[in-house]
Amino acid sequence: MTAATAVQPVSEADTDTLDRYWRAANYLAAGQIYLTANPLLTEPLQPEHIKPRLLGHWGTTPGLNFIWAHLNRAIMAHDAEMMIVIGPGHGGPAALANVWLEGSYTDTYPSVQRDSAGMHQLFRQFSFPGGVPSHVAPEVPGSIHEGGELGYSLSHAHGAAFDNPDLIVACVVGDGEAETGPLATSWHSHRFLNPAGDGAVLPILHLNGWKIANPAVLARLPEDELDALLRGYGYEPAYVTGSHDYVPHLEMAATLDTAIGRIRGIQAEARAGRPQTGVRWPMIVMRTPKGWTGPVEVDGLPVEGTWRAHQVPLAEVRTNPAHLRQLEEWMRSYRPEELFAADGSPHPDLLAHVPAGTRRLGSSPHANGGVLLRDLDLPDFRDYAVLVQAPGARESEPTKVLGTMLRDVLRRNDEQRNFRVVGPDETESNRLTAVLEVTGKAWEEQTLPVDRNLAPDGRVMEILSEHTCQGWLEGYLLTGRHGWFSCYEAFIHIVDSMFNQHAKWLKVARQLPWRRPVASLNILLTSHVWRQDHNGFSHQDPGFIDHVMNKKAEVIRVYLPPDANTLLSVADHCLRSRDYVNVIVAGKQPNPDWLDMDSAILHCTRGAGIWEWASNDGDGDGAEPDVVLGCAGDVPTLEVLAATDILRRELPDLRVRVVNVVDLMRLQPAAEHPHGMGDAEFNALFTADRPVIFAYHGYPWLIHRLTYRRDGHNNFHVRGYKEEGTTTTPFDMVMMNDMDRFHLVMDVIDRVPGLAARAARLRQQMTDSRSRARSWTREHGEDLPEVRNWTWSSR
Ligand SMILES: Cc1ncc(C[n+]2csc(CCOP(=O)(O)OP(=O)(O)O)c2C)c(N)n1
């Protein structure tokens, strides 16, 4: 990176070039929205040249084109490496126009050349069946941010900037987008951005005044109030204002020059060992009309500079000759004959400020992060194994054990700086504390003597905004790095919608051969539904798994490791995987260690399997089980084993098979999910005709949803979380939801044919045990000793 250098101010000739480029981009954007033929307007516009369905968003587009044109110049003038994140990603026509003009589009899609045939194709395919989406979707080179769901631009931009010291990420924030919760909190992201080791983000707040139908709040604030707000967020705002009559090329160029100079100045100081607190990063507030340069009025109503410009300013072009005429006048106002040669290629002079090769915004390798992805240097996860001499003989805290492995992942990859751990203030609460032995928690603001583990270059990132955590990590992953997100299970729902968007992105990206695979998004859910001693009902919701299950099977994985060694094995697998969202649910409380490491690896490789040591079916004589006890999740596994213990003691003739499921997707049919089991295997495991009592970590109907096509589905009886909870003991919690060992035994008695009469006394004992366990908690404030101290006794 070059240090702050004096840059030639732009000349009038430069602004003329920039303006020609801008006009070309605006022309190409309008053409995409409207035209299906006659792209260069070589003949008068006819209704048959117009698309039958007019789709797309014009309003934000000319402003985006203006920004892109100026970023190009700044990249060249400052020899800068830049990337663009477009918050109002509905402005797809702008991104497509620019990547076509700069040649990135043709490099990515050689069938769309920079000539009239290519322009025709560019126009026709936009928002057209079988063509390309109207947004800055994965199909658009140079993008890591769809923008369809507003709010995530700044957090994505910061994720891209972390550990990319030479990169400046220009981030366009819509003034409507700025009203969203995620965006509002993400202004603080720079407080976690280290000028020495990270790149920079240059926010460009696009005050075009309107959303779909309403004014945007920030656009209507008195200037001093807006300025105070942005300064309060820690920025040094600079203002660029344009209007119908005035295009502020000179101001924009000078403002970008100052901003980049300032960024480099801040970085130079920090990199020279003179870090400062309270750094004020530059940002630009660009106030220009919505639908700038488009129709001023349509049918006597104002359009340019109003909400009416948001989508398609002229709606009836095919049927209304006045609209058709107006469109032609509008498009000809850009003087395409001055911008494009007869063969449709852009005149080389208007590309004078367009950078070359990978400096083009549409060709940034950071925006196709898989090309930069380096494998993590992973330790051997077996080295962190807990010793298991007999199943359940010892306990450990699974996430604490995992923390030691993650610590070493951080340590081993410290030099390549491509792994971060994010979480909303919970890394220690989630018992991943060991990671802090090798790094700090990122923090650029003031510190107090009482603070612990804060460090400007910390690789653990904590902000109490699940949105920002998720956005940072998505930006980090999509630019070719790796990470780990740990979150309280109930509050991961805060990012349901962000998860949706990321899963959609992955689904589409996987179908684009030029987008290289990126590291998976690993989400560890802990402090889960069954262990809420401190908090209770508000902190109980295992429904994220149900939500995740709605997404395309090829990008979704859900793991429920029952103990520490299986968690280690699952984590290793997830850290090596690509292009998935891996959801791992694991407890942080002391939990029996069931499997030694070799068995854990075998079990995780199978994904679901019979726990021979717990089962007594097939003992010697190969007889079939009378009942299958299924379990998925650490607490359900504990309860199933405790129930098995009772059954084997009290009903020794009953043949019980215990099946544990660690990879939830194994339950699905093979046709539905790549991990799905074939029917023969499923029947062998669960039988086609024996009762299956299944204890599941989350809401019970998910297991039904996953198994409804199986032969034995009618025999599946699932216990899980029934939305009952409060601040109470662990066992009371499972009893409240009828997933306790006593209830599972009752379920077995009720479901195994012939057992009801034979085991009536045991059933009654179980009811009594539940009552006793409940009264004990009321009297003593803790669980019954026989429950608390229960351990698996192998027989
Ligand atoms: C979270 C979310 N809520 C609602 C919408 C619907 N929507 C699409 S564009 C838009 C207005 C956006 O305004 P702004 O961010 O200022 O963009 P611009 O005016 O530049 O188009 C809205 C509300 C959305 N895309 N995402």
PDBQT file of the ligand as one rigid body, heavy atoms in Angstrom, charges set to zero:
ROOT
HETATM    1  C1  LIG A 801     -35.657  -5.361   5.215  1.00  0.00    +0.000 C 
HETATM    2  C2  LIG A 801     -36.434  -4.873   4.034  1.00  0.00    +0.000 A 
HETATM    3  N1  LIG A 801     -37.634  -4.304   4.242  1.00  0.00    +0.000 NA
HETATM    4  C3  LIG A 801     -38.346  -3.842   3.178  1.00  0.00    +0.000 A 
HETATM    5  C4  LIG A 801     -37.871  -3.962   1.908  1.00  0.00    +0.000 A 
HETATM    6  C5  LIG A 801     -38.693  -3.454   0.722  1.00  0.00    +0.000 C 
HETATM    7  N2  LIG A 801     -37.967  -2.326   0.057  1.00  0.00    +0.000 N 
HETATM    8  C6  LIG A 801     -37.298  -2.459  -1.073  1.00  0.00    +0.000 A 
HETATM    9  S1  LIG A 801     -36.554  -1.057  -1.584  1.00  0.00    +0.000 SA
HETATM   10  C7  LIG A 801     -37.156  -0.197  -0.242  1.00  0.00    +0.000 A 
HETATM   11  C8  LIG A 801     -36.820   1.251  -0.053  1.00  0.00    +0.000 C 
HETATM   12  C9  LIG A 801     -35.356   1.400   0.031  1.00  0.00    +0.000 C 
HETATM   13  O1  LIG A 801     -34.981   2.734   0.226  1.00  0.00    +0.000 OA
HETATM   14  P1  LIG A 801     -33.459   3.108   0.195  1.00  0.00    +0.000 P 
HETATM   15  O2  LIG A 801     -32.659   2.205   1.044  1.00  0.00    +0.000 OA
HETATM   16  O3  LIG A 801     -33.367   4.545   0.508  1.00  0.00    +0.000 OA
HETATM   17  O4  LIG A 801     -33.005   2.807  -1.291  1.00  0.00    +0.000 OA
HETATM   18  P2  LIG A 801     -33.254   3.735  -2.577  1.00  0.00    +0.000 P 
HETATM   19  O5  LIG A 801     -34.112   4.862  -2.192  1.00  0.00    +0.000 OA
HETATM   20  O6  LIG A 801     -31.887   4.185  -2.957  1.00  0.00    +0.000 OA
HETATM   21  O7  LIG A 801     -33.880   2.849  -3.587  1.00  0.00    +0.000 OA
HETATM   22  C10 LIG A 801     -37.932  -1.041   0.551  1.00  0.00    +0.000 A 
HETATM   23  C11 LIG A 801     -38.629  -0.594   1.767  1.00  0.00    +0.000 C 
HETATM   24  C12 LIG A 801     -36.627  -4.594   1.745  1.00  0.00    +0.000 A 
HETATM   25  N3  LIG A 801     -36.098  -4.793   0.551  1.00  0.00    +0.000 N 
HETATM   26  N4  LIG A 801     -35.922  -5.024   2.819  1.00  0.00    +0.000 NA
ENDROOT
TORSDOF 0
